[in-house]
Amino acid sequence: MRVLITAYIPSHFMQIVPLGWALRAAGHQVVVAGMADVVDAAVTAGLPAVRIGTDGGFSAHVRPGHMSKDAAPAKILTARELADRRPWADMGHWWRLLVQDTSHLFTDFARRWKPDLVVSEMDYNGLITAGLIGVPAVFHRWGPDLLAPMIHHHATDALREFCVKAGLPDGFPSPDLTLDPCPPDLQFAGLPAATPVRYAPYNGVGEMPEWAHAPRRGPRIVVSLGMLGAQTMRDEWSEALVACVARAVAGLRGAEVVLPLGTAHADRLGTLPPSFRLVDPAPLNLFVGDSDLVIHHGGAGTCLTTAHFGVPQLVLAQQHPAYVGCGERVAATGSGLALDHHAVTDDGLAVGAAIDALLGDARYRLCAAEVAAGMARLPSVNDTVARLEELPGR
C-alpha cells in the first residue's frame, strides 16, 4: 500500500520515523509531506518527501524558550489549568489560516499520488486530506498528550465551515485510528482510546561521540533542550536554565555535566564549572543510556528517549501545558522529579536539592527501570504495520 505521512512540527514527526521505516521494510511505499523543516527531517531520516508550500515551517517561527516571553503566572498551575487558559479562539483563527493556505496543496498531491492511508501528527491537513480522498486516517501521538484531544475539540468548531466548503459535509474529521507511543504509566488518564505502540528512540542521525563511553569518575548528567535547543541559543530561558544547573552542581564531586549544544554557544553561556562538557549536538539515543540523570525542558522526545533507557529525569518546564504535563507524568511514575519554572533562579538551591535526591536515592532509578520494562512490553512498530494493513476502507 501507499502511505502518506503528514506533519507540521518536526519533533513530533520524529516519533513517526520508525513507523515509516517499518512500513518500507514491509514493502509499502511511504512519502512524507510537509513544509521545509519537516521535509529536511524526513530526508535526513532516509524517507522520501514532498515539500508543501514555500514557508520554512514551525522551526522557522518558534525558538526554544518562546513560552518564557509570556507573562508567567505567579501561581503554580497544573498542565490542565494551563491548557484551560489557552487562547483557543485566537488559535482557531490561526488554524483556519494554516489550512486555508496549504490544504489544497496537500490534497492536490494526494490525488496525484493516490495513497491508501494517511498518517499524521497534530497536522490538520492530514486528517482533511484523508477525508477528501476517502482513505483511512491515523493520528500518531507524540508523548504525554493532554493537549491533542482539547485541540481536536476546538479545531472541530474552528474548521467546520472550511471543511464543509472543501467537500466534507460532516466537518473536520476524526481519525480512524490513534497510535500512542507513550506507555500507559506516563500517559494522562481519561484520554480517547488509542492503540499502543512501543516507542523506538529516534533523535536524528549522527556519529557516536567519542566521549560517550570514556571513563569517568562520577555521575554523568545530561542537559537536553530538545531539537531546537541543539540548533540555537537565542533565548533567555535556555541560558538561565544552563546557568542554574551550573550553580546547582558546582559542589558535586566528580560529576560530569554534558551540554550537547555546540561550542559556538560558549560565549553566551559564560564561565562554566570544570565539570561541564560542552559538546557538539548528537542524537540523544546514542549516549543517554550511559548517563545517570537527564535534565530537560519537558519535551516529549527527550522524555520518552530517557524513559526508554531507564534513566531518571529532572524536568524544568516553562509554563506550557505540554511541558508542564510531561513533568507531572514523570513525577507521578516516581522515575524523576519536576520543578516549577520559578526553580530556575539565581541561587539554584531547589535544582541542586533535586539533583542530589535523584542521584542519591536508588528508588528513582528502580522506578525508571520499571517504566522502561513496561515500554518494552508494548507492541512493536512491526506489529503496528500489520494493524494498519487491516484498517477497514483501505
QUIUR-V89683 format. One record per residue. N is the residue number from 1. RES is the residue in one small letter. D_FIRST is the distance of its C-alpha to the first C-alpha in Angstrom with 2 decimals. Layout:
N,RES,D_FIRST
N,RES,D_FIRST
This chain:
1,m,0.00
2,r,3.79
3,v,6.46
4,l,9.98
5,i,12.85
6,t,16.23
7,a,19.60
8,y,23.27
9,i,25.11
10,p,24.43
11,s,25.82
12,h,23.46
13,f,20.48
14,m,21.78
15,q,21.06
16,i,17.29
17,v,17.29
18,p,17.21
19,l,14.08
20,g,12.48
21,w,13.98
22,a,12.85
23,l,9.12
24,r,9.88
25,a,12.24
26,a,9.90
27,g,8.16
28,h,5.20
29,q,6.34
30,v,8.65
31,v,11.48
32,v,14.46
33,a,16.63
34,g,20.23
35,m,23.84
36,a,25.57
37,d,26.01
38,v,22.42
39,v,21.34
40,d,24.05
41,a,22.88
42,a,19.28
43,v,20.62
44,t,23.12
45,a,20.49
46,g,18.72
47,l,15.67
48,p,15.09
49,a,16.57
50,v,17.93
51,r,21.34
52,i,22.17
53,g,25.87
54,t,28.82
55,d,29.75
56,g,29.83
57,g,28.22
58,f,29.37
59,s,31.01
60,a,33.12
61,h,34.78
62,v,35.12
63,r,37.10
64,p,37.73
65,g,40.68
66,h,40.07
67,m,40.71
68,s,44.09
69,k,45.30
70,d,45.13
71,a,48.29
72,a,48.04
73,p,49.40
74,a,52.52
75,k,51.35
76,i,48.68
77,l,45.73
78,t,42.90
79,a,39.25
80,r,39.26
81,e,42.46
82,l,41.09
83,a,37.96
84,d,40.25
85,r,42.13
86,r,39.19
87,p,39.94
88,w,37.17
89,a,38.63
90,d,38.72
91,m,35.20
92,g,34.02
93,h,35.55
94,w,33.74
95,w,30.33
96,r,31.08
97,l,31.97
98,l,28.78
99,v,26.40
100,q,28.88
101,d,28.67
102,t,24.98
103,s,22.93
104,h,22.98
105,l,21.75
106,f,18.59
107,t,18.09
108,d,19.01
109,f,16.43
110,a,13.63
111,r,14.95
112,r,14.97
113,w,11.57
114,k,9.89
115,p,7.39
116,d,5.94
117,l,7.85
118,v,10.94
119,v,12.78
120,s,16.41
121,e,19.84
122,m,22.99
123,d,21.71
124,y,22.41
125,n,20.50
126,g,17.15
127,l,18.19
128,i,19.80
129,t,16.94
130,a,14.57
131,g,17.55
132,l,18.35
133,i,15.08
134,g,14.69
135,v,11.58
136,p,12.15
137,a,13.84
138,v,14.48
139,f,17.78
140,h,18.49
141,r,22.24
142,w,24.14
143,g,27.18
144,p,30.21
145,d,29.04
146,l,31.94
147,l,31.15
148,a,27.61
149,p,28.67
150,m,31.79
151,i,29.99
152,h,27.57
153,h,30.67
154,h,32.48
155,a,29.55
156,t,29.14
157,d,32.68
158,a,32.60
159,l,29.50
160,r,30.04
161,e,31.90
162,f,29.51
163,c,26.49
164,v,28.50
165,k,29.51
166,a,25.97
167,g,24.94
168,l,24.27
169,p,27.28
170,d,26.89
171,g,27.02
172,f,25.16
173,p,22.17
174,s,21.70
175,p,18.52
176,d,16.93
177,l,16.95
178,t,19.00
179,l,18.64
180,d,22.00
181,p,22.73
182,c,26.43
183,p,28.31
184,p,30.24
185,d,33.53
186,l,32.78
187,q,31.06
188,f,33.12
189,a,33.99
190,g,33.29
191,l,29.92
192,p,27.30
193,a,25.41
194,a,22.56
195,t,20.47
196,p,21.99
197,v,20.25
198,r,22.44
199,y,23.36
200,a,22.72
201,p,25.27
202,y,24.17
203,n,26.92
204,g,26.23
205,v,27.17
206,g,30.67
207,e,33.30
208,m,34.83
209,p,38.10
210,e,41.21
211,w,42.98
212,a,40.39
213,h,41.96
214,a,45.49
215,p,48.34
216,r,49.42
217,r,52.46
218,g,51.10
219,p,48.09
220,r,45.26
221,i,44.16
222,v,41.13
223,v,41.22
224,s,37.77
225,l,37.32
226,g,33.55
227,m,31.53
228,l,33.87
229,g,36.90
230,a,36.05
231,q,35.88
232,t,39.03
233,m,42.16
234,r,43.27
235,d,44.22
236,e,47.14
237,w,45.16
238,s,43.56
239,e,46.96
240,a,48.70
241,l,46.33
242,v,46.86
243,a,50.61
244,c,50.78
245,v,49.08
246,a,51.46
247,r,54.44
248,a,53.08
249,v,52.70
250,a,55.76
251,g,57.76
252,l,55.07
253,r,56.39
254,g,54.14
255,a,51.00
256,e,48.46
257,v,46.51
258,v,43.48
259,l,42.51
260,p,39.38
261,l,40.23
262,g,41.57
263,t,45.18
264,a,45.07
265,h,45.66
266,a,48.71
267,d,51.18
268,r,49.58
269,l,49.66
270,g,53.33
271,t,55.07
272,l,52.99
273,p,54.46
274,p,54.56
275,s,52.05
276,f,49.30
277,r,46.92
278,l,45.31
279,v,42.40
280,d,39.60
281,p,36.29
282,a,33.97
283,p,30.89
284,l,32.38
285,n,30.55
286,l,32.47
287,f,35.84
288,v,35.90
289,g,35.96
290,d,39.38
291,s,40.87
292,d,43.04
293,l,42.23
294,v,39.85
295,i,41.28
296,h,38.83
297,h,38.36
298,g,36.08
299,g,32.69
300,a,29.82
301,g,28.40
302,t,31.87
303,c,32.55
304,l,29.51
305,t,29.85
306,t,33.54
307,a,32.95
308,h,30.50
309,f,33.40
310,g,35.99
311,v,38.16
312,p,40.38
313,q,39.87
314,l,42.22
315,v,40.67
316,l,42.72
317,a,40.91
318,q,41.71
319,q,42.08
320,h,38.48
321,p,37.01
322,a,33.90
323,y,36.14
324,v,38.92
325,g,36.53
326,c,35.11
327,g,38.71
328,e,39.57
329,r,36.84
330,v,37.73
331,a,41.36
332,a,40.59
333,t,39.09
334,g,42.19
335,s,40.16
336,g,41.73
337,l,43.80
338,a,43.30
339,l,46.04
340,d,46.55
341,h,46.47
342,h,50.27
343,a,50.27
344,v,49.44
345,t,53.12
346,d,55.84
347,d,57.09
348,g,53.83
349,l,55.64
350,a,52.98
351,v,50.26
352,g,52.59
353,a,53.30
354,a,49.60
355,i,48.97
356,d,51.96
357,a,50.71
358,l,47.18
359,l,48.53
360,g,51.47
361,d,50.10
362,a,47.97
363,r,46.57
364,y,44.13
365,r,42.58
366,l,42.55
367,c,40.70
368,a,38.24
369,a,37.66
370,e,37.06
371,v,34.41
372,a,32.70
373,a,32.92
374,g,31.34
375,m,28.40
376,a,27.96
377,r,27.73
378,l,24.68
379,p,21.23
380,s,19.54
381,v,16.37
382,n,15.02
383,d,16.03
384,t,14.37
385,v,10.86
386,a,11.68
387,r,12.99
388,l,10.01
389,e,8.03
390,e,11.21
391,l,11.66
392,p,13.38
393,g,12.55
394,r,8.78
